[in-house]
Each structure stands twice: as structure tokens, then as C-alpha cells.
Amino acid sequence: MASSSSPYMFNRDHKASVRLNYQHWATKQLCGGYLLHPSIPTSNVRRVADIGTGTAIWPVELSQTLSPDIQIDAFDVSRAQYPPNEWVPGNVKLHTHDAFLPFPEKHVGRYDVVHVRFFVTLLNPENIQRFIQNVVALLRPDGYLQWFDANPSTAKATAINPTTSKVAVEKLAALMRKPRPDSSYEWIPSLPELVQSSSSSHLNIITNDVIDSSAFNPSRTLWNHCHLLGYEEFAAQVAARDAKSDVAVRAHQTLADVAIEMAAGANLEVDKFCLVAKVTIEEDT
Ligand SMILES: C[S@@+](CC[C@H](N)C(=O)[O-])C[C@H]1O[C@@H](n2cnc3c(N)ncnc32)[C@H](O)[C@@H]1O
């Protein structure tokens, strides 16, 4: 079956891994330290899946907070950022799988929790339903989906005072809102409905928290650095595909100025969200 995977527009080298791990830490800061949202009871959790796991930092850290007999399966289309198997806890297994394709039968309906984080740049109105169907199919009755992500369409520039320049950060925010002419994040507000209609099982939305980054001063520098590094990678990826690309040239020029503005007190704000949905068994009436 053909994958409708979109290209991953970031690097997978050691610097990109440092960025993902740093972003993991910044994310925990932003949401008060949880790996699993407090609305998910951990007492009955036996199996967890992490989709698009990257460096596997989330499953590895989660394994340290749960009982060692809980199985955690992490999936990514690429193993490039995985640690060696010998360096991950025995209850964490790293798999290779394209999440735009159905998961092997042995994983379907087996998980108490399925976790998705920072997958948004890979999704568009054409592939979103296929992705959601594949990940929701992994859940067993009573299982929970936790999806933590950024909403790039909320990207905006702010500054510590009106005289602080934020011209370049504003350009970066515009690029983030629409990185490619065909990019669309209009589906994000409908994510709860998309999740609910993805399966014949009944999915209850437990929470759909919006985390307004502007409310959290201490993590601003962390996120600015993550955005800068991420967009350096994005520009390099665009240039690698098309050296003459306008987007790559504009991004490169803008990023140098963005670094200067951010150091002087300009800020790029992007809201994050955490959606938790539970598969519920409908009572016969
Ligand atoms: C922005 S990273 C997020 C990593 C991790 N979830 C985290 O929060 O640290 C997105 C990840 O999705 C992976 N990915 C890209 N396309 C994929 C696909 N079709 N199926 C599964 N994973 C994919 C990338 O390799 C990358 O590791």
C-alpha cells in the first residue's frame, strides 16, 4: 500500500537530536512536568505506543516513571536518531514504521496509551485522516490517545518593549504560519472532531488544553532557540531539494537577523495544545 507520507523537513543528525531533546525538556517546563497528562490514570496501563518518536527521549523517560513490566513500543519511519538498542531500558522497544501506513496486525488494538508529539508539520488535509485512523487503531477499549503539538498558525512576534526590533521574527512567524504555498494548518481546530470520526469505536475528548506560550516567560529563550534551530534545518532541507528556492534564500537571510533580534528581546510565540481522547465502550440501552 502506498504511503501518503509528507517529506520530513528537518535534519536527523546529532544537532537535530540535541534540538529534539532540548525541546522535550522545554515542553515539560511548559506543561508543568508531565509526560502523561494527569487525566490519564496510570494504574491500569500495561502497554504504551509512541508515534514518530525521534530520539526516543519520551519513551525512555516515561519508562523511568512507570513500572518496568510496562511495555513501551516506540515507532519512527527512520532509525537515524535512535540510540543503540543496548542503551534503552529493557521494556522500551524501538520499531521502524511509516505511520501513514496501517500498523502490523500484532500492534492493532493492543495499547492503553498512544502518544503523538510534534507531528504537525507532517500533516495536511489530505493525509490527516489516514494518520489518525492508523494511530487510533492501536488503542484497545478504554485506551487513551495523547497528542501534544504546536499550532503553527498561531505563530506571532512579540518584543519586550515597543522599540525592540521584531521585523525578522515577524517574517519567521509568517514563514511558520505557511512554510510552503500548499501548507495548511486549518484542520488543527477540528482535530477533536477528526479524532472522534476516525474510528467506529466511540472516542471521548477528555481534554483539549491550549497552552498559550505567551503566559510563560521563563521558557521563552528555550523556545526561541528551538525555533531558530528548527528553521535553520528547514531552510537547509528546502535548499537541499531546490538550491534556487526562494523560501530557502529568504529563510537563511531572515534567520541571521532573527538571532540578533531574539538576543535583544524579540520573541516568537506559538501556542501548543494537548488533546487527550479516550476510547469508550458504548453501553447497550
Ligand atoms: C519533530 S520530530 C518529533 C519527535 C518526538 N515525537 C518528540 O516529540 O521528541 C518528528 C518525528 O516524526 C518522524 N516521522 C516523519 N515521518 C514519519 C512517518 N511517516 N511515520 C513515522 N514517523 C515519522 C521523524 O523521523 C521525526 O523523528
The ligand as an ORCA input file, in Angstrom:
! r2SCAN-3c Opt
* xyz 0 1
  C       9.544     16.751     15.124
  S      10.042     15.084     15.365
  C       9.283     14.739     16.927
  C       9.968     13.630     17.694
  C       9.321     13.234     19.021
  N       7.916     12.931     18.871
  C       9.481     14.297     20.079
  O       8.500     14.931     20.453
  O      10.618     14.482     20.535
  C       9.002     14.181     14.225
  C       9.414     12.728     14.072
  O       8.486     12.095     13.179
  C       9.221     11.176     12.396
  N       8.481     10.863     11.163
  C       8.483     11.541      9.996
  N       7.668     10.946      9.104
  C       7.166      9.861      9.717
  C       6.277      8.830      9.308
  N       5.755      8.823      8.086
  N       5.980      7.853     10.194
  C       6.528      7.848     11.435
  N       7.369      8.804     11.879
  C       7.688      9.788     11.035
  C      10.540     11.871     12.144
  O      11.528     10.941     11.733
  C      10.801     12.520     13.487
  O      11.547     11.677     14.311
*
